[in-house]
Each structure stands twice: as structure tokens, then as C-alpha cells.
Amino acid sequence: MAISSGSFAIKLPDGREATFAELKTYGEILRDFIRDQEAKLPQVEDTRRHNEIIDYLRLIARSYNEQLRIFKVHEAQNQRQFMLVLRCIQN
């Protein structure tokens, strides 16, 4: 999933395919990016641009959280399937 805003784009990992380590690392990168951008916000004098930046940062956070939710659902399904196979093997 790619999210773009004018001069740059961010490609989020796919929650159905990414590993937990990939999502965690990406989350840390996004957290640092968002903090860096928030620190620069007081320097933005144009109210419209200021709001665009805030909206973009929120979009990034929501999109990442959605991929994390997808990952968790996918992992839960995998765990259930694993448990079913394990029960079948034991019986």
C-alpha cells in the first residue's frame, strides 16, 4: 500500500504478507518520521499547508494501524489452522 503527498510517498508493508519484525521496524520508522514532522509544524506559517501535513500524518498512522490489524487477524487465522492440524495429527 502506497501513500503519497506531493513530494514523497510511503510504501506500507502488507499486513497479509509482512512479518511481525517487518511491521515493528516499519512502525518505529514511521513513529520517528511522524515525530520529526510534528517538531517542524510550528515553523509552517501557512494554515492550509499546516493542516495538510497533519492530515497526511494521521493518514499514515491510520494506514499503518490498519495493516497491523490485518496482520493480527491473519496471524490468528494461521494459529487456528495450525491448532486444527495439530489436533488432527494427535488423533
C-alpha distances in whole Angstrom, upper triangle without the diagonal:
4,7,10,14,16,17,14,10,8,6,5,7,7,10,11,12,12,15,17,18,14,13,16,16,13,14,18,16,14,18,20,18,18,22,22,21,23,26,26,26,30,30,28,31,29,29,26,24,24,23,20,19,20,18,15,15,15,12,11,13,12,9,9,12,11,9,12,14,13,14,17,18,17,19,22,22,22,25,27,27,28,31,32,32,34,36,37,38,40,42
4,7,10,13,13,10,7,6,4,6,9,10,13,15,15,15,18,19,20,16,15,18,17,13,15,18,15,13,17,18,16,16,20,20,19,21,24,23,23,27,27,25,28,26,26,23,21,22,21,17,17,18,16,13,14,15,11,10,13,13,9,11,14,13,12,15,17,16,17,20,21,20,23,25,25,26,29,30,30,32,34,35,36,38,40,41,42,44,46
4,7,10,11,9,5,5,6,8,11,13,15,18,18,17,20,21,21,18,16,18,18,14,15,17,15,12,16,17,14,14,18,18,16,18,21,20,20,24,24,22,24,23,22,20,17,18,17,14,13,14,12,9,10,12,8,7,11,11,9,10,14,13,13,16,18,17,18,21,22,22,24,27,27,28,31,32,33,34,36,38,38,40,42,43,44,46,48
4,6,8,6,4,6,8,11,14,16,19,21,21,20,23,24,24,20,19,21,20,16,17,19,16,14,17,18,14,14,18,17,15,17,20,19,19,22,22,19,22,20,20,18,15,16,16,12,12,14,12,9,11,13,10,9,13,14,12,14,17,17,16,19,21,21,22,25,26,26,28,31,31,32,34,36,36,38,40,41,42,44,46,47,48,50,52
4,6,6,6,9,12,14,18,19,22,25,25,24,26,27,26,23,22,23,22,18,19,20,17,15,17,18,14,14,17,16,13,16,18,16,16,19,19,16,19,17,17,14,11,13,13,9,9,11,10,7,10,12,10,10,14,15,14,16,19,19,19,22,24,24,25,28,29,29,31,33,34,35,37,39,40,41,43,45,45,47,49,50,51,53,55
4,6,8,11,14,17,21,22,25,28,28,27,29,30,29,26,25,26,25,21,22,23,20,18,20,20,16,16,19,18,15,17,20,17,17,20,19,16,18,16,17,14,11,14,14,10,11,14,13,10,13,16,14,14,18,19,17,19,22,22,23,25,27,27,28,31,32,32,34,37,37,38,40,42,43,44,46,48,48,50,52,53,54,56,58
4,7,11,14,17,20,23,25,28,27,26,29,29,28,25,24,25,23,20,21,22,18,17,19,19,15,16,19,16,14,17,19,16,17,20,18,16,19,17,19,16,13,15,16,13,12,15,15,12,14,17,16,15,18,20,19,20,23,24,23,26,28,28,29,32,33,33,35,37,38,38,41,43,43,44,47,48,49,50,53,54,54,56,58
4,7,10,13,17,19,22,25,24,22,25,25,24,21,20,22,20,16,18,19,15,14,17,16,12,14,17,15,13,16,18,16,17,21,19,18,21,19,20,18,15,16,17,14,12,15,15,11,13,16,14,12,16,18,16,17,20,21,20,22,25,25,25,28,30,30,31,34,35,35,37,39,40,41,43,45,45,46,49,50,51,53,55
4,7,10,13,15,18,21,20,19,22,22,22,18,18,19,18,14,16,17,14,12,16,16,13,14,17,16,14,17,20,18,19,23,22,20,23,22,22,20,17,18,18,15,13,15,14,11,12,14,12,10,14,15,13,14,17,18,17,19,22,21,22,25,26,26,28,30,31,31,34,36,36,37,40,41,41,43,46,46,47,49,51
4,6,10,12,15,18,17,16,18,19,18,15,14,16,14,11,12,14,11,9,13,14,11,12,16,15,14,17,19,19,19,23,23,21,25,24,24,22,19,19,19,16,14,15,14,11,11,13,11,8,11,13,11,10,14,15,13,16,18,18,18,21,23,23,24,27,28,28,30,33,33,34,36,38,38,40,42,43,44,46,48
4,7,9,12,15,14,12,15,16,16,13,12,15,13,10,12,14,12,11,15,16,13,15,18,18,17,20,22,22,23,27,27,25,28,27,27,25,22,23,22,19,17,18,17,14,14,15,13,10,12,13,10,10,14,14,11,14,17,16,16,19,21,20,21,24,25,25,27,30,30,31,33,35,35,36,39,40,40,43,45
4,6,9,12,11,10,13,13,14,10,9,12,11,8,9,12,11,10,13,15,13,14,18,18,18,20,23,23,23,27,28,26,29,28,28,26,23,23,22,20,18,18,17,14,13,14,12,9,10,11,8,7,10,10,8,10,13,12,12,16,17,17,18,21,22,22,24,26,27,27,30,32,32,33,36,37,38,40,42
4,6,9,8,6,9,10,11,8,7,10,10,8,10,13,12,12,15,17,16,17,20,21,21,23,25,26,27,30,31,30,33,32,31,30,27,27,26,23,22,22,20,17,17,17,15,12,13,13,10,8,11,11,7,9,12,11,10,13,15,14,15,18,19,19,21,23,23,24,27,28,29,30,33,34,34,36,38
4,5,5,6,9,11,13,10,9,13,13,11,13,16,16,15,18,20,19,20,23,24,24,26,28,29,29,33,34,32,35,34,33,31,29,29,28,25,24,24,22,19,19,18,16,14,14,14,10,9,11,10,6,9,11,8,8,12,13,11,13,16,16,16,19,21,21,22,25,26,26,28,30,31,32,34,36
4,6,5,8,9,12,10,8,11,13,12,12,16,16,15,18,20,20,20,23,25,25,26,29,30,30,34,35,34,37,36,34,32,31,30,28,26,25,24,22,20,19,19,16,14,14,13,10,9,10,8,4,6,7,5,4,8,9,8,10,12,13,13,16,18,18,19,21,23,24,25,27,28,29,31,33
4,6,9,11,13,12,11,14,16,15,16,19,20,19,21,24,24,24,27,29,28,30,33,34,34,37,38,37,40,39,38,36,34,33,32,29,28,28,26,24,23,22,20,18,18,17,14,13,13,11,8,9,10,6,5,9,9,6,9,11,11,11,14,16,15,17,19,20,21,23,25,26,27,29,31
4,7,10,12,10,10,14,15,14,15,18,19,19,21,23,23,24,27,28,28,30,33,34,34,38,39,37,41,40,39,37,35,34,33,30,29,29,27,25,24,23,21,19,19,18,15,14,15,14,10,11,13,10,8,11,12,9,10,14,13,12,15,17,17,17,20,22,21,23,26,26,27,29,31
4,7,8,6,7,10,11,10,12,15,15,16,18,20,20,21,24,25,26,27,30,31,32,35,36,35,39,38,37,35,33,32,31,29,27,27,26,23,22,22,20,17,17,17,14,12,13,13,9,9,12,10,7,11,13,10,10,14,15,14,16,19,18,19,21,23,23,24,27,28,28,30,33
4,5,5,6,9,10,11,12,14,15,16,18,20,21,22,24,26,27,28,30,32,33,36,37,37,40,40,39,37,35,34,33,31,29,29,28,25,24,23,22,19,18,19,17,14,15,15,11,10,13,12,8,10,13,11,10,13,15,13,14,18,18,17,20,22,22,22,25,27,27,28,31
4,5,5,6,9,10,10,12,14,15,16,18,20,21,22,24,25,26,28,30,31,34,36,35,39,39,38,37,34,33,32,31,28,27,27,24,22,22,21,18,17,18,16,13,13,14,11,9,11,12,8,9,12,11,9,13,15,14,14,18,18,18,20,23,23,23,26,28,28,29,32
4,5,5,6,8,10,11,12,14,15,17,18,20,21,23,24,26,27,29,30,33,35,35,38,38,38,37,34,33,32,31,28,27,27,25,22,23,22,19,18,19,18,14,15,16,13,11,15,15,11,13,16,15,13,16,19,17,17,21,22,21,23,26,25,25,29,30,30,31,34
4,5,5,6,8,10,11,12,14,15,16,18,20,21,22,24,26,27,28,32,33,32,36,36,35,34,31,30,30,28,26,25,25,22,20,21,20,16,16,17,15,12,14,15,11,11,14,14,11,13,16,15,14,18,19,18,19,22,23,22,25,27,27,27,30,32,32,33,36
4,6,5,6,9,10,10,12,14,15,16,18,20,21,22,24,26,26,30,31,31,34,34,33,32,29,28,27,26,23,23,22,20,18,18,17,14,13,14,12,9,10,11,8,7,11,11,9,11,14,13,13,16,18,17,18,21,22,22,24,27,27,28,30,32,32,34,36
4,5,5,6,9,10,10,12,14,15,16,18,20,21,23,25,26,29,30,30,34,34,33,32,30,28,28,26,24,23,23,21,18,18,18,15,13,15,14,10,11,14,11,9,13,14,11,12,16,16,15,17,20,19,20,23,24,23,25,28,29,29,31,33,33,34,37
4,5,5,6,9,10,11,12,14,16,17,19,20,21,23,25,28,29,29,33,33,32,32,29,28,27,26,23,23,23,20,18,19,19,15,14,17,15,12,13,16,13,12,16,17,14,16,19,19,18,21,23,22,23,26,27,26,28,31,31,31,34,36,36,37,40
4,5,5,6,8,10,10,12,14,15,16,18,20,21,22,26,27,26,30,30,30,29,26,25,24,23,20,20,20,17,15,16,15,12,11,14,12,9,11,13,11,11,14,15,13,15,19,18,18,21,23,22,23,26,27,27,29,32,32,33,35,37,37,39,41
4,5,5,6,9,10,10,12,14,15,16,18,20,21,24,25,25,29,29,28,27,25,23,23,22,19,18,18,16,13,14,14,10,9,12,11,7,9,12,11,9,13,14,13,14,18,18,18,20,23,22,23,26,27,27,29,32,32,33,35,37,38,39,41
4,5,5,6,9,10,11,12,14,15,17,19,20,23,24,25,28,29,28,28,25,23,24,23,19,19,20,17,14,16,16,13,11,15,14,11,12,16,14,13,16,18,16,18,21,21,21,23,26,25,26,29,30,30,32,34,35,35,38,40,40,41,44
4,5,5,6,9,10,11,12,14,15,17,19,22,22,23,26,27,27,26,23,22,22,21,17,17,18,16,13,15,15,12,11,15,14,11,14,16,15,14,18,19,18,20,23,23,22,25,27,27,28,31,32,32,34,36,37,37,40,42,42,43,46
4,5,5,6,8,10,10,12,14,15,16,20,21,21,24,24,24,23,20,19,19,17,14,14,15,12,9,11,12,8,8,11,11,9,11,14,13,13,16,18,17,19,22,22,22,25,27,27,28,31,32,32,34,36,37,38,40,42,42,44,46
4,5,5,6,9,10,10,12,14,15,18,20,20,24,24,23,23,21,19,19,18,15,14,15,13,10,11,13,10,8,12,13,10,12,15,15,14,17,19,18,19,23,23,23,25,28,28,29,31,33,33,35,37,38,38,41,43,43,44,47
4,6,5,6,9,10,11,13,14,17,18,19,23,24,23,24,21,19,20,19,15,15,17,15,12,14,15,12,12,16,16,14,15,19,18,17,21,22,22,23,26,27,26,29,31,31,32,35,36,36,38,40,41,41,44,46,46,47,50
4,5,5,6,9,10,11,13,16,16,17,20,21,21,21,18,16,17,16,12,13,14,12,9,12,13,10,11,14,14,13,15,18,18,18,21,22,22,24,26,27,27,30,32,32,33,36,37,37,39,41,42,42,45,47,47,48,51
4,5,5,6,9,10,11,14,15,15,19,19,18,18,16,14,14,14,10,9,12,10,6,9,11,9,8,12,13,12,14,17,17,17,20,22,22,23,26,27,27,29,31,32,33,35,37,37,39,41,42,43,45,47,48,49,51
4,5,5,6,9,10,13,14,15,18,20,19,20,17,15,16,16,12,11,14,13,10,12,14,12,12,15,17,15,16,20,20,20,22,24,24,25,28,29,29,31,34,34,35,37,39,39,41,43,44,44,47,49,49,50,53
4,5,5,7,9,12,12,13,17,18,19,19,16,14,16,16,12,12,15,13,11,14,16,14,14,18,18,17,19,22,22,22,25,27,26,28,31,32,32,34,36,36,37,40,41,41,43,46,46,47,49,51,52,53,55
4,5,5,6,10,10,11,14,15,15,16,13,11,12,12,8,9,12,10,8,12,13,12,13,16,17,17,19,21,22,22,25,26,27,28,31,32,32,34,36,37,38,40,42,42,44,46,47,48,50,52,52,54,56
4,5,5,8,10,10,14,15,14,15,13,10,11,12,9,8,12,11,9,11,14,13,13,16,18,17,19,21,22,22,25,27,27,28,31,32,33,34,37,37,38,41,42,43,44,47,48,48,50,52,53,54,57
4,6,7,9,10,14,16,16,17,15,12,14,15,12,12,15,15,12,15,18,16,16,20,21,20,22,25,26,25,28,30,30,31,34,35,35,37,40,40,41,43,45,45,47,49,50,51,53,55,55,56,59
4,6,6,7,11,13,14,15,12,10,13,13,10,11,15,14,12,15,18,17,17,21,22,22,23,26,27,27,29,31,32,33,36,37,37,39,41,42,43,45,47,47,49,51,52,53,55,57,57,59,61
4,5,5,9,10,10,12,10,7,9,11,8,9,12,12,11,14,16,16,17,19,21,21,23,25,26,27,29,31,32,33,35,36,37,39,41,42,43,45,47,47,49,51,52,53,55,57,58,59,61
4,6,7,10,10,13,12,9,12,14,11,12,15,16,15,17,20,20,20,23,25,25,26,29,30,30,32,34,35,36,38,40,40,42,44,45,46,48,50,51,52,54,56,56,58,60,61,62,64
4,6,9,11,13,11,9,13,14,12,13,17,17,16,19,21,21,22,25,26,26,28,30,31,32,34,36,37,38,40,41,42,44,46,47,48,50,52,52,54,56,57,58,60,62,63,64,66
4,6,8,9,7,6,10,11,9,11,14,14,15,17,19,19,21,23,24,25,27,29,30,31,33,35,36,37,39,40,41,43,45,46,47,49,51,52,53,55,57,57,59,61,62,63,66
4,6,9,8,7,11,12,12,13,16,17,17,20,21,22,24,26,27,28,30,31,33,34,36,37,39,40,42,43,44,46,48,49,50,52,54,55,56,58,60,61,63,64,65,67,69
4,6,5,6,9,10,11,12,14,15,17,19,20,21,23,24,26,27,29,30,32,33,35,36,38,39,41,42,44,45,47,48,50,51,53,54,56,57,59,60,62,63,65,66,68
4,5,5,6,9,10,11,12,14,15,17,18,20,21,22,24,26,27,28,30,32,33,35,36,37,39,41,42,43,45,47,48,49,51,52,54,56,57,58,60,62,63,64,66
4,5,5,6,9,10,11,12,14,15,16,18,20,21,22,24,26,27,29,30,31,33,35,36,37,39,40,42,43,45,46,48,49,51,52,54,55,57,58,60,61,63,65
4,5,5,6,9,10,10,12,14,15,16,18,20,21,23,24,25,27,29,30,31,33,35,36,37,39,41,42,43,45,47,48,49,51,53,54,55,57,59,60,61,63
4,5,5,6,9,10,11,13,14,16,17,18,20,21,23,24,26,27,29,31,32,33,35,36,38,39,41,42,44,45,47,48,50,52,53,54,56,58,59,60,62
4,5,5,6,8,10,11,12,14,15,16,18,20,21,22,24,26,27,28,30,31,33,34,36,37,39,40,42,43,45,46,48,49,51,52,54,56,57,58,60
4,5,5,6,9,10,10,12,14,15,16,18,20,21,22,24,26,27,29,30,31,33,34,36,37,39,40,42,43,45,47,48,49,51,53,54,55,57,59
4,5,5,6,9,10,11,12,14,15,17,18,20,21,23,24,26,27,29,30,32,33,35,36,37,39,41,42,43,45,47,48,49,51,53,54,55,57
4,5,5,6,9,10,11,12,14,15,17,18,20,21,22,24,26,27,29,30,32,33,35,36,37,39,41,42,43,45,47,48,50,51,52,54,56
4,6,5,6,9,10,10,12,14,15,16,18,20,21,22,24,26,27,28,30,31,33,34,36,37,39,40,42,44,45,46,48,50,51,52,54
4,5,5,6,9,10,10,12,14,15,17,18,20,21,23,24,26,27,29,30,32,33,35,36,38,39,41,42,43,45,47,48,49,51,53
4,5,5,6,9,10,11,12,14,16,17,18,20,21,23,25,26,27,29,31,32,33,35,36,37,39,41,42,43,45,47,48,49,51
4,5,5,6,8,10,10,12,14,15,16,18,20,21,22,24,26,27,29,30,31,33,35,36,37,39,41,42,43,45,46,48,50
4,5,5,6,8,10,10,12,14,15,16,18,20,21,22,24,26,27,28,30,32,33,34,36,38,39,40,42,44,45,46,48
4,6,5,6,9,10,11,12,14,15,17,18,20,21,22,24,26,27,29,30,32,33,35,36,37,39,41,42,43,45,47
4,5,5,6,9,10,11,12,14,15,16,18,20,21,23,24,26,27,29,30,31,33,35,36,37,39,41,42,43,45
4,5,5,6,9,10,10,12,14,15,17,18,20,21,23,24,26,27,29,30,32,33,35,36,38,39,41,42,44
4,5,5,6,9,10,11,12,14,15,17,18,20,21,23,24,26,27,29,30,32,33,35,36,38,39,41,42
4,5,5,6,9,10,11,12,14,15,16,18,20,21,22,25,26,27,29,30,32,33,35,36,37,39,41
4,5,5,6,9,10,10,12,14,15,16,18,20,21,23,24,25,27,29,30,31,33,35,36,37,39
4,5,5,6,9,10,11,12,14,15,17,18,20,21,23,24,26,27,29,30,32,33,35,36,38
4,5,5,6,9,10,10,12,14,15,16,18,20,21,22,24,26,27,28,30,32,33,34,36
4,5,5,6,9,10,10,12,14,15,16,18,20,21,22,24,26,27,29,30,31,33,35
4,5,5,6,9,10,11,12,14,15,17,19,20,21,23,25,26,27,29,30,32,33
4,5,5,6,9,10,11,12,14,15,17,18,20,21,23,24,26,27,29,30,32
4,6,5,6,9,10,10,12,14,15,16,18,20,21,22,24,26,27,28,30
4,5,5,6,9,10,10,12,14,15,16,18,20,21,23,24,26,27,29
4,5,5,6,9,10,11,12,14,15,17,19,20,21,23,25,26,27
4,5,5,6,9,10,11,12,14,16,17,18,20,21,23,24,26
4,5,5,6,9,10,10,12,14,15,16,18,20,21,22,24
4,5,5,6,9,10,11,12,14,15,17,19,20,21,23
4,5,5,6,9,10,11,12,14,15,17,18,20,21
4,5,5,6,9,10,11,12,14,15,16,18,20
4,5,5,6,9,10,10,12,14,15,16,18
4,5,5,6,9,10,11,12,14,15,17
4,5,5,6,9,10,11,12,14,16
4,5,5,6,9,10,11,12,14
4,5,5,6,9,10,10,12
4,5,5,6,9,10,11
4,5,5,6,9,10
4,5,5,6,9
4,5,5,6
4,5,5
4,6
4
